[in-house]
């Protein structure tokens, strides 16, 4: 355990600490969905560090301390988290979420995020989405759904997000403080794409509701939008 707090890893420090054998979060008993989510949320970014420290209205301080002291701080300090620490968290989630399969079964990452962010810590939803003519909906992450695109063999994240939003006529109501995206590549059987290239930056200009954008013909502020 690492009782003191460590900042997220950046640039050369991230490469030095996280690269090599015995690095990352040790997998055990179908924990991959949680390992990947925790690594993505905390190893190299501080955008959700409020989950580790802030006393939210529903906050379970025991779960918060396990997450902070047994998982995030060791990951940032040494680049390695043992499976026992993640199992400790899974046991607590099982107890709080009243679902016995959290300790042994493969789950959907969205189910894990909703449980820990909403029911256990009481964080406000991170995303506000709206489909044309429908009511605004709140959520903690966005799962990419889309039909198979023959021209997308090895897509990047930017392409997948745009295709998915277009397919379901979705818009972001506001710029999110944190945009968690679940790729269409998960589970033991289903793999829509053999590989997905990470987009180091994500342009959400065309995904925002009622956002001023320039006309692709004349360059002035656009008055019409063609999907």
Backbone as CSV, one residue per row, in Angstrom:
resi,resn,N_x,N_y,N_z,CA_x,CA_y,CA_z,C_x,C_y,C_z
1,UNK,0.835,-1.199,0.000,0.000,0.000,0.000,0.867,1.246,0.000
2,UNK,0.320,2.320,-0.568,1.038,3.589,-0.615,0.146,4.653,0.013
3,UNK,0.310,4.930,1.323,-0.609,5.845,2.006,-0.538,7.275,1.507
4,UNK,0.652,7.730,1.012,0.732,9.088,0.487,0.161,9.126,-0.923
5,UNK,-0.134,10.335,-1.417,-0.758,10.477,-2.736,0.280,10.802,-3.800
6,UNK,0.066,10.265,-4.983,0.983,10.479,-6.095,0.221,11.060,-7.277
7,UNK,0.830,12.001,-8.003,0.164,12.591,-9.172,0.158,11.596,-10.334
8,UNK,-0.698,11.816,-11.333,-0.710,10.929,-12.499,0.613,11.004,-13.257
9,UNK,0.945,9.938,-13.949,2.206,9.849,-14.680,2.104,10.592,-16.007
10,UNK,3.171,11.293,-16.368,3.163,12.092,-17.602,4.422,11.826,-18.414
11,UNK,4.269,11.877,-19.724,5.391,11.879,-20.668,6.436,10.815,-20.366
12,UNK,7.722,11.245,-20.204,8.813,10.291,-20.001,8.632,9.489,-18.706
13,UNK,8.067,10.120,-17.684,7.851,9.420,-16.416,6.868,8.262,-16.603
14,UNK,5.845,8.474,-17.422,4.872,7.418,-17.680,5.538,6.240,-18.382
15,UNK,6.378,6.534,-19.367,7.084,5.468,-20.090,8.012,4.708,-19.138
16,UNK,8.735,5.446,-18.319,9.705,4.837,-17.405,9.011,3.927,-16.384
17,UNK,7.899,4.395,-15.836,7.240,3.646,-14.752,6.363,2.513,-15.280
18,UNK,5.725,2.713,-16.435,4.700,1.767,-16.876,5.169,0.744,-17.910
19,UNK,6.339,0.950,-18.523,6.764,0.035,-19.579,7.552,-1.140,-19.005
20,UNK,7.329,-2.330,-19.571,8.125,-3.486,-19.187,7.297,-4.591,-18.546
21,UNK,7.964,-5.640,-18.130,7.294,-6.776,-17.496,6.825,-6.414,-16.085
22,UNK,5.793,-7.103,-15.623,5.218,-6.874,-14.289,4.816,-5.404,-14.101
23,UNK,4.167,-4.860,-15.117,3.658,-3.493,-15.048,2.159,-3.501,-15.333
24,UNK,1.487,-2.481,-14.830,0.044,-2.399,-15.022,-0.696,-3.033,-13.860
25,UNK,-1.919,-3.483,-14.119,-2.746,-4.088,-13.083,-2.841,-5.588,-13.346
26,UNK,-2.451,-6.366,-12.380,-2.410,-7.820,-12.527,-3.818,-8.389,-12.680
27,UNK,-4.019,-9.194,-13.717,-5.328,-9.787,-13.969,-5.545,-11.044,-13.149
28,UNK,-6.790,-11.284,-12.780,-7.127,-12.492,-12.011,-8.633,-12.697,-12.035
29,UNK,-9.061,-13.892,-12.441,-10.469,-14.286,-12.302,-11.429,-13.313,-13.009
30,UNK,-11.204,-13.135,-14.320,-12.077,-12.281,-15.152,-12.105,-10.817,-14.705
31,UNK,-10.963,-10.286,-14.283,-10.926,-8.893,-13.821,-10.583,-7.905,-14.933
32,UNK,-10.387,-8.389,-16.174,-9.843,-7.535,-17.238,-10.677,-6.272,-17.473
33,UNK,-12.013,-6.385,-17.408,-12.874,-5.219,-17.651,-12.602,-4.120,-16.629
34,UNK,-12.374,-4.512,-15.373,-12.127,-3.549,-14.312,-10.687,-3.035,-14.357
35,UNK,-9.739,-3.935,-14.640,-8.325,-3.539,-14.736,-8.131,-2.465,-15.810
36,UNK,-8.714,-2.718,-16.982,-8.564,-1.774,-18.095,-9.229,-0.434,-17.788
37,UNK,-10.413,-0.484,-17.152,-11.120,0.751,-16.818,-10.341,1.572,-15.789
38,UNK,-9.851,0.923,-14.737,-9.099,1.631,-13.687,-7.805,2.222,-14.231
39,UNK,-7.111,1.458,-15.071,-5.867,1.952,-15.664,-6.144,3.190,-16.515
40,UNK,-7.200,3.124,-17.328,-7.538,4.249,-18.206,-7.941,5.488,-17.417
41,UNK,-8.664,5.299,-16.327,-9.197,6.431,-15.571,-8.151,7.149,-14.729
42,UNK,-7.110,6.415,-14.277,-6.250,7.006,-13.254,-4.743,7.018,-13.528
43,UNK,-4.234,6.174,-14.405,-2.768,6.071,-14.519,-2.121,7.371,-14.983
44,UNK,-2.709,8.030,-15.988,-2.045,9.191,-16.598,-2.922,10.438,-16.648
45,UNK,-3.995,10.471,-15.892,-4.847,11.658,-15.874,-5.406,11.880,-14.469
46,UNK,-5.633,13.138,-14.136,-6.172,13.482,-12.807,-7.619,13.944,-12.892
47,UNK,-8.240,13.817,-14.074,-9.563,14.408,-14.283,-10.621,13.813,-13.350
48,UNK,-10.411,12.568,-12.886,-11.376,11.949,-11.968,-10.797,11.723,-10.571
49,UNK,-9.759,12.474,-10.229,-9.161,12.312,-8.901,-10.109,12.710,-7.770
50,UNK,-11.177,13.445,-8.104,-12.168,13.765,-7.068,-12.787,12.485,-6.504
51,UNK,-12.817,11.411,-7.322,-13.322,10.123,-6.843,-12.498,9.588,-5.684
52,UNK,-11.241,10.011,-5.589,-10.327,9.477,-4.581,-10.358,10.263,-3.280
53,UNK,-10.771,11.518,-3.339,-10.635,12.393,-2.170,-11.926,13.051,-1.702
54,UNK,-12.777,13.450,-2.630,-13.934,14.280,-2.287,-15.005,13.471,-1.550
55,UNK,-15.517,13.978,-0.437,-16.609,13.288,0.279,-17.960,13.579,-0.367
56,UNK,-18.311,12.823,-1.388,-19.593,12.999,-2.065,-20.746,12.625,-1.128
57,UNK,-21.986,13.051,-1.455,-23.127,12.794,-0.559,-23.318,11.326,-0.185
58,UNK,-23.148,10.422,-1.164,-23.371,8.998,-0.894,-22.063,8.246,-0.669
59,UNK,-20.982,8.990,-0.534,-19.640,8.402,-0.614,-19.372,7.323,0.433
60,UNK,-18.940,6.167,-0.030,-18.493,5.088,0.844,-16.988,5.252,1.027
61,UNK,-16.555,5.688,2.209,-15.142,6.026,2.418,-14.248,4.804,2.370
62,UNK,-14.780,3.635,2.694,-13.981,2.411,2.636,-13.605,2.086,1.191
63,UNK,-14.588,2.124,0.291,-14.323,1.882,-1.133,-13.378,2.951,-1.679
64,UNK,-13.600,4.185,-1.265,-12.758,5.290,-1.721,-11.296,5.084,-1.292
65,UNK,-11.066,4.650,-0.065,-9.695,4.449,0.423,-9.030,3.256,-0.256
66,UNK,-9.786,2.189,-0.535,-9.221,1.045,-1.259,-8.795,1.477,-2.656
67,UNK,-9.662,2.208,-3.316,-9.377,2.696,-4.663,-8.139,3.587,-4.671
68,UNK,-8.034,4.478,-3.678,-6.925,5.435,-3.626,-5.622,4.783,-3.166
69,UNK,-5.670,4.070,-2.027,-4.434,3.611,-1.386,-3.924,2.266,-1.894
70,UNK,-4.835,1.407,-2.371,-4.406,0.074,-2.789,-4.270,-0.069,-4.307
71,UNK,-4.889,0.859,-5.057,-4.860,0.720,-6.523,-4.193,1.919,-7.202
72,UNK,-4.756,3.112,-7.037,-4.274,4.263,-7.806,-2.870,4.695,-7.386
73,UNK,-2.624,4.866,-6.093,-1.296,5.309,-5.662,-0.186,4.308,-5.991
74,UNK,-0.360,3.001,-5.751,0.674,2.048,-6.182,0.898,2.054,-7.696
75,UNK,-0.191,2.207,-8.461,-0.064,2.253,-9.923,0.783,3.441,-10.358
76,UNK,0.554,4.601,-9.741,1.313,5.800,-10.103,2.723,5.796,-9.528
77,UNK,2.910,5.107,-8.416,4.231,5.094,-7.780,5.163,4.066,-8.419
78,UNK,4.691,2.835,-8.591,5.562,1.756,-9.071,5.154,1.202,-10.434
79,UNK,3.951,1.590,-10.905,3.480,1.069,-12.183,2.884,-0.317,-12.092
80,UNK,2.668,-0.828,-10.883,2.145,-2.186,-10.729,1.109,-2.246,-9.599
81,UNK,0.012,-2.967,-9.860,-1.010,-3.214,-8.841,-1.267,-4.713,-8.815
82,UNK,-1.173,-5.317,-7.654,-1.382,-6.768,-7.556,-2.862,-7.110,-7.596
83,UNK,-3.150,-8.336,-8.029,-4.530,-8.782,-8.194,-5.311,-8.755,-6.884
84,UNK,-4.617,-8.991,-5.755,-5.287,-9.013,-4.459,-5.962,-7.669,-4.148
85,UNK,-5.324,-6.567,-4.557,-5.890,-5.240,-4.301,-7.180,-5.032,-5.079
86,UNK,-7.181,-5.470,-6.338,-8.389,-5.342,-7.153,-9.483,-6.259,-6.606
87,UNK,-9.109,-7.449,-6.145,-10.100,-8.363,-5.563,-10.726,-7.758,-4.305
88,UNK,-9.914,-7.030,-3.522,-10.435,-6.351,-2.340,-11.540,-5.372,-2.739
89,UNK,-11.291,-4.615,-3.828,-12.300,-3.683,-4.333,-13.520,-4.445,-4.845
90,UNK,-13.301,-5.544,-5.565,-14.408,-6.328,-6.114,-15.289,-6.901,-4.994
91,UNK,-14.664,-7.297,-3.902,-15.428,-7.820,-2.766,-16.331,-6.738,-2.171
92,UNK,-15.794,-5.516,-2.089,-16.592,-4.405,-1.567,-17.742,-4.055,-2.511
93,UNK,-17.473,-4.106,-3.816,-18.516,-3.817,-4.801,-19.618,-4.873,-4.738
94,UNK,-19.219,-6.112,-4.510,-20.189,-7.195,-4.373,-21.105,-6.939,-3.187
95,UNK,-20.500,-6.497,-2.103,-21.259,-6.228,-0.877,-22.196,-5.036,-1.058
96,UNK,-21.685,-3.953,-1.663,-22.498,-2.744,-1.812,-23.512,-2.872,-2.935
97,UNK,-23.125,-3.575,-4.011,-23.999,-3.645,-5.173,-24.967,-4.799,-5.148
98,UNK,-24.867,-5.654,-4.144,-25.771,-6.791,-4.003,-25.757,-7.687,-5.248
99,UNK,-24.541,-7.863,-5.794,-24.375,-8.717,-6.969,-23.173,-9.618,-6.716
100,UNK,-23.411,-10.900,-6.536,-22.358,-11.826,-6.116,-21.323,-12.096,-7.202
101,UNK,-21.643,-11.790,-8.465,-20.741,-12.162,-9.559,-19.618,-11.159,-9.803
102,UNK,-19.557,-10.073,-9.039,-18.485,-9.094,-9.241,-17.105,-9.664,-8.917
103,UNK,-17.043,-10.701,-8.118,-15.739,-11.254,-7.735,-15.246,-12.357,-8.661
104,UNK,-16.089,-12.839,-9.571,-15.634,-13.966,-10.391,-16.030,-13.899,-11.861
105,UNK,-17.014,-13.079,-12.225,-17.511,-13.078,-13.604,-17.009,-11.876,-14.385
106,UNK,-17.004,-12.034,-15.698,-16.688,-10.913,-16.582,-17.924,-10.035,-16.696
107,UNK,-17.761,-8.740,-16.440,-18.890,-7.818,-16.446,-18.675,-6.761,-17.531
108,UNK,-19.730,-5.998,-17.791,-19.603,-4.882,-18.708,-18.984,-3.704,-17.952
109,UNK,-17.978,-3.029,-18.533,-17.362,-1.886,-17.835,-18.367,-0.823,-17.423
110,UNK,-19.412,-0.633,-18.230,-20.425,0.375,-17.903,-21.140,0.037,-16.597
111,UNK,-21.371,-1.250,-16.370,-22.017,-1.688,-15.134,-21.133,-1.363,-13.933
112,UNK,-19.825,-1.596,-14.084,-18.871,-1.283,-13.018,-18.827,0.219,-12.745
113,UNK,-18.751,1.030,-13.811,-18.660,2.478,-13.647,-19.933,3.045,-13.015
114,UNK,-21.094,2.566,-13.456,-22.350,3.049,-12.879,-22.450,2.711,-11.396
115,UNK,-22.008,1.513,-11.040,-22.074,1.094,-9.639,-21.167,1.956,-8.767
116,UNK,-19.908,2.091,-9.176,-18.956,2.783,-8.306,-19.161,4.299,-8.312
117,UNK,-19.553,4.873,-9.464,-19.716,6.328,-9.537,-21.069,6.785,-9.002
118,UNK,-22.109,6.039,-9.322,-23.456,6.472,-8.950,-23.879,5.969,-7.568
119,UNK,-23.875,4.642,-7.394,-24.419,4.073,-6.159,-23.471,4.177,-4.966
120,UNK,-22.156,4.068,-5.220,-21.215,4.008,-4.090,-20.605,5.367,-3.756
121,UNK,-20.250,6.150,-4.786,-19.631,7.446,-4.510,-20.608,8.615,-4.683
122,UNK,-21.651,8.432,-5.464,-22.651,9.488,-5.629,-22.195,10.651,-6.481
123,UNK,-21.412,10.378,-7.518,-20.928,11.427,-8.421,-22.030,11.792,-9.419
124,UNK,-22.090,13.072,-9.767,-23.043,13.516,-10.790,-22.635,12.924,-12.146
125,UNK,-23.604,12.607,-13.017,-23.273,12.075,-14.350,-22.312,12.986,-15.107
126,UNK,-21.419,12.382,-15.871,-20.370,13.122,-16.577,-20.817,13.612,-17.950
127,UNK,-21.803,12.930,-18.548,-22.215,13.245,-19.919,-23.693,13.604,-19.978
128,UNK,-24.005,14.561,-20.869,-25.403,14.872,-21.181,-25.565,14.701,-22.688
129,UNK,-26.410,13.754,-23.083,-26.625,13.437,-24.492,-28.065,13.730,-24.885
130,UNK,-28.233,14.043,-26.179,-29.598,14.270,-26.669,-29.719,13.759,-28.091
131,UNK,-30.790,13.009,-28.330,-31.120,12.576,-29.679,-32.219,13.485,-30.203
132,UNK,-32.284,13.672,-31.516,-33.221,14.627,-32.115,-34.659,14.357,-31.661
133,UNK,-35.268,15.393,-31.095,-36.663,15.288,-30.680,-36.888,14.521,-29.394
134,UNK,-35.810,14.117,-28.741,-35.974,13.335,-27.513,-35.429,14.087,-26.311
135,UNK,-35.778,13.553,-25.132,-35.366,14.196,-23.888,-33.868,13.995,-23.639
136,UNK,-33.278,14.949,-22.986,-31.855,14.863,-22.610,-31.633,13.704,-21.645
137,UNK,-30.532,12.969,-21.836,-30.243,11.859,-20.938,-28.840,11.996,-20.341
138,UNK,-28.708,11.615,-19.076,-27.437,11.692,-18.370,-26.807,10.305,-18.307
139,UNK,-25.484,10.260,-18.360,-24.798,8.978,-18.233,-23.355,9.216,-17.778
140,UNK,-22.670,8.131,-17.427,-21.291,8.231,-16.950,-20.277,7.894,-18.036
141,UNK,-20.686,7.090,-19.015,-19.773,6.791,-20.121,-20.595,6.548,-21.373
142,UNK,-19.935,6.601,-22.512,-20.613,6.395,-23.785,-20.083,5.125,-24.432
143,UNK,-20.973,4.189,-24.675,-20.582,2.946,-25.329,-20.858,3.057,-26.815
144,UNK,-19.836,2.828,-27.637,-19.973,2.953,-29.082,-20.770,1.777,-29.641
145,UNK,-21.897,2.100,-30.268,-22.689,1.124,-31.013,-22.699,1.557,-32.471
146,UNK,-22.477,0.642,-33.360,-22.507,0.980,-34.776,-22.583,-0.285,-35.612
147,UNK,-23.110,-0.135,-36.825,-23.111,-1.253,-37.764,-21.706,-1.413,-38.336
148,UNK,-21.409,-2.599,-38.790,-20.102,-2.869,-39.382,-19.899,-1.994,-40.615
149,UNK,-18.793,-1.268,-40.644,-18.456,-0.413,-41.778,-17.330,-1.072,-42.564
150,UNK,-17.608,-1.422,-43.811,-16.612,-2.141,-44.608,-15.362,-1.300,-44.874
151,UNK,-15.531,0.025,-44.927,-14.383,0.888,-45.222,-13.545,1.172,-43.978
152,UNK,-14.027,0.769,-42.806,-13.260,0.954,-41.577,-12.628,-0.385,-41.186
153,UNK,-11.387,-0.586,-41.582,-10.692,-1.836,-41.275,-9.921,-1.699,-39.963
154,UNK,-9.083,-0.667,-39.889,-8.391,-0.336,-38.639,-8.720,1.128,-38.328
155,UNK,-9.849,1.370,-37.666,-10.288,2.746,-37.419,-9.554,3.372,-36.243
156,UNK,-9.675,4.696,-36.132,-9.204,5.350,-34.910,-10.430,5.756,-34.089
157,UNK,-10.187,6.192,-32.870,-11.283,6.507,-31.953,-12.149,7.645,-32.493
158,UNK,-11.515,8.650,-33.107,-12.266,9.784,-33.676,-13.320,9.297,-34.682
159,UNK,-12.917,8.403,-35.579,-13.840,7.883,-36.583,-14.994,7.111,-35.943
160,UNK,-14.676,6.294,-34.957,-15.700,5.468,-34.323,-16.726,6.321,-33.579
161,UNK,-16.255,7.330,-32.857,-17.180,8.198,-32.115,-18.093,8.947,-33.086
162,UNK,-17.510,9.487,-34.163,-18.310,10.238,-35.132,-19.341,9.341,-35.820
163,UNK,-18.924,8.140,-36.242,-19.845,7.206,-36.890,-20.981,6.823,-35.946
164,UNK,-20.647,6.585,-34.681,-21.650,6.163,-33.711,-22.653,7.279,-33.429
165,UNK,-22.177,8.491,-33.223,-23.069,9.627,-32.972,-23.974,9.876,-34.172
166,UNK,-23.405,9.759,-35.376,-24.183,9.981,-36.594,-25.245,8.900,-36.768
167,UNK,-24.880,7.650,-36.492,-25.810,6.526,-36.663,-27.043,6.678,-35.788
168,UNK,-26.863,7.225,-34.577,-27.977,7.325,-33.636,-28.463,8.768,-33.464
169,UNK,-27.977,9.652,-34.357,-28.427,11.046,-34.353,-28.276,11.685,-32.977
170,UNK,-27.119,11.474,-32.360,-26.854,11.969,-31.013,-26.012,13.233,-31.035
171,UNK,-26.177,14.048,-30.012,-25.335,15.229,-29.809,-24.991,15.338,-28.323
172,UNK,-23.839,15.928,-28.041,-23.479,16.289,-26.675,-24.150,17.612,-26.345
173,UNK,-24.886,17.665,-25.248,-25.581,18.896,-24.863,-24.575,19.962,-24.433
174,UNK,-23.479,19.538,-23.805,-22.437,20.458,-23.359,-21.089,19.755,-23.410
175,UNK,-20.026,20.534,-23.344,-18.682,19.956,-23.336,-18.494,19.211,-22.020
176,UNK,-18.192,17.906,-22.069,-18.059,17.142,-20.823,-16.721,17.401,-20.140
177,UNK,-16.723,17.336,-18.820,-15.464,17.465,-18.082,-14.601,16.235,-18.289
178,UNK,-15.261,15.112,-18.555,-14.563,13.848,-18.780,-15.415,13.016,-19.735
179,UNK,-14.815,12.539,-20.815,-15.555,11.802,-21.842,-15.028,10.366,-21.875
180,UNK,-15.699,9.472,-21.141,-15.296,8.069,-21.079,-16.001,7.315,-22.205
181,UNK,-15.222,6.664,-23.054,-15.770,5.990,-24.229,-15.407,4.515,-24.190
182,UNK,-16.420,3.669,-24.336,-16.177,2.226,-24.391,-16.155,1.783,-25.851
183,UNK,-15.046,1.176,-26.247,-14.859,0.764,-27.635,-15.736,-0.443,-27.990
184,UNK,-16.041,-0.632,-29.289,-16.803,-1.816,-29.718,-15.869,-3.023,-29.847
185,UNK,-15.180,-3.330,-28.772,-14.231,-4.444,-28.758,-14.145,-4.937,-27.322
186,UNK,-14.956,-5.946,-27.000,-15.020,-6.373,-25.603,-15.620,-7.766,-25.533
187,UNK,-15.498,-8.390,-24.402,-16.033,-9.734,-24.228,-15.124,-10.795,-24.816
188,UNK,-15.424,-12.035,-24.521,-14.587,-13.141,-24.980,-14.822,-13.460,-26.456
189,UNK,-16.021,-13.182,-26.945,-16.362,-13.585,-28.302,-16.359,-12.420,-29.291
190,UNK,-16.917,-11.286,-28.875,-17.209,-10.221,-29.835,-16.033,-9.268,-30.036
191,UNK,-15.539,-9.181,-31.271,-14.511,-8.217,-31.642,-14.877,-7.657,-33.010
192,UNK,-15.476,-6.456,-33.048,-15.858,-5.871,-34.329,-14.634,-5.497,-35.154
193,UNK,-13.572,-5.015,-34.471,-12.339,-4.641,-35.155,-11.167,-5.358,-34.496
194,UNK,-10.236,-5.822,-35.317,-9.071,-6.501,-34.755,-8.173,-5.531,-34.007
195,UNK,-8.151,-4.275,-34.471,-7.353,-3.244,-33.808,-8.084,-1.918,-33.903
196,UNK,-7.844,-1.050,-32.925,-8.355,0.321,-32.942,-7.202,1.249,-32.573
197,UNK,-6.979,2.273,-33.387,-5.885,3.218,-33.130,-6.362,4.298,-32.148
198,UNK,-5.685,4.485,-31.025,-6.083,5.550,-30.088,-5.888,6.934,-30.712
199,UNK,-6.895,7.774,-30.652,-6.748,9.174,-31.074,-6.227,9.952,-29.875
200,UNK,-5.062,10.568,-30.028,-4.459,11.274,-28.896,-5.236,12.536,-28.537
201,UNK,-5.980,13.070,-29.498,-6.897,14.161,-29.229,-8.238,13.821,-29.868
202,UNK,-9.319,14.323,-29.282,-10.648,14.049,-29.808,-11.329,15.372,-30.120
203,UNK,-11.680,15.580,-31.384,-12.362,16.798,-31.815,-13.878,16.570,-31.703
204,UNK,-14.518,17.254,-30.757,-15.966,17.059,-30.554,-16.782,18.229,-31.107
205,UNK,-16.152,19.066,-31.922,-16.833,20.243,-32.469,-18.151,19.886,-33.130
206,UNK,-18.140,18.878,-34.008,-19.346,18.502,-34.745,-20.303,17.639,-33.926
207,UNK,-19.903,17.276,-32.719,-20.757,16.441,-31.871,-21.572,17.266,-30.880
208,UNK,-21.283,18.576,-30.809,-21.947,19.440,-29.831,-23.270,19.973,-30.364
209,UNK,-24.263,20.004,-29.504,-25.581,20.522,-29.845,-25.533,22.044,-29.936
210,UNK,-26.078,22.591,-31.018,-26.178,24.052,-31.200,-24.841,24.761,-31.053
211,UNK,-23.788,24.132,-31.521,-22.462,24.760,-31.444,-22.166,25.467,-32.765
212,UNK,-21.674,26.720,-32.721,-21.342,27.408,-33.976,-20.169,26.726,-34.672
213,UNK,-20.356,26.429,-35.955,-19.291,25.790,-36.738,-19.168,26.486,-38.076
214,UNK,-18.012,26.369,-38.682,-17.818,27.079,-39.942,-18.346,26.272,-41.118
215,UNK,-18.782,26.979,-42.128,-19.258,26.356,-43.362,-18.074,25.762,-44.107
216,UNK,-18.228,24.527,-44.593,-17.116,23.861,-45.272,-16.908,24.414,-46.686
217,UNK,-17.850,25.260,-47.169,-17.716,25.838,-48.514,-17.094,27.231,-48.458
218,UNK,-17.703,28.119,-47.637,-17.250,29.521,-47.643,-16.427,29.910,-46.420
219,UNK,-16.496,29.120,-45.345,-15.700,29.433,-44.163,-16.399,30.324,-43.157
220,UNK,-17.579,30.865,-43.511,-18.335,31.672,-42.560,-19.055,30.759,-41.560
221,UNK,-19.710,31.386,-40.567,-20.468,30.579,-39.592,-21.613,29.882,-40.325
222,UNK,-21.723,28.570,-40.133,-22.718,27.769,-40.840,-24.118,28.029,-40.300
223,UNK,-25.105,27.987,-41.196,-26.517,28.137,-40.787,-27.285,26.836,-40.992
224,UNK,-26.739,25.922,-41.766,-27.375,24.637,-42.012,-26.392,23.513,-41.759
225,UNK,-26.916,22.358,-41.361,-26.065,21.203,-41.144,-26.600,20.009,-41.932
226,UNK,-25.730,19.386,-42.715,-26.099,18.181,-43.449,-25.368,16.994,-42.830
227,UNK,-26.144,16.009,-42.403,-25.512,14.867,-41.737,-24.625,14.071,-42.704
